[in-house]
């Protein structure tokens, strides 16, 4: 077909179905919130299955193309100890003032029974850090967090102390994903054609 002398290009249905006609903002918040829920489930929090299975169209029908950040807040109990809760607050792209952070941190340990607080913003937990779940990346080696007893046995077996193990910074992407604290030990298993198969242990510093 032609329109005014110009060829009219008709896009194949298989390609048109892949085009996202919604806002970039809603897509980014959808991905970030989904990864956040996956992260909290991996940390042992009571995450509803419907939140993990929420589709992008469903997200947009609930929160609109321009999500209200207050409605995106997350508050969940720890499965092993429901009295401990975590809250996730999406702060947008504006610079967060120190007073605001102090007020938010004041929630931890006070009336809200919060023991952890995550702020998703361009300064603290960048929204781009949550667009993809790093633990599911094909190039990510297998990480296993040792229990205190497993750590004790490891150090005794090789007659080592924490400082003699390779380090993993507390700012490492994996450490941040699981909310690891200094002193915890992670077993890292590499198994690929490039690196060959080997195991190393890293202590969070």
Phi, psi and omega in degrees: 000154177232150180229106181064031178090347181262139178299138178261113182274126177255120183283132177304144183300328181294332178273319182297331181290343181269351182280130179266111183271357180276181182285148177295322182301313181294325179294316180296316180292327177298310181296317181296318181290322179297314179296324178298316178297319178298318179297317181292324177296318178295335178275354177100017179270157184278087183264124178297138181299327182295333177286323180290329184263004182297130179271165178299313177300321178294319178301315181292326179290333180273315189252355178077177180286339178235083188302139172282117187298330178298322182285342180277353181304147180236137175218119185222148176271156175280130183301319183284342180204085185302343179287345177262128183233157174236144177235137178242125182240126177270120188258000180077201184254358179283149178296133182273130180280152182300322181297322179295318179296318179298319179295319180292317180294336178295342178289331183289125177082358179253209189311330184280356181059035180272137174247345176216147179221126178247128176252122179260110182204182180283349185251332185252296176237095186301137181300330179291339177290341186250004180291333179229139177280107186296333182289346180258005180288138185297334182269356181281122177293163181289129179245133176229129181273122181284144173285163178306323180291319178295322177297316180300316180294321179298312182295323180290321182299319183255006179053054182239167167238173185309317188291344181271353177275152173304151186264149167233117181294147178296344178269358178301146184303320180291318179298321179291321181301314183268358180066038183290152180246161181302136179102340178286149183244138181241132174269124182245120181250118177263131180209087180208167180294334184278312186265347188065177186265121175200162184238140174222161180238139181231136179258132182287126182235000000 
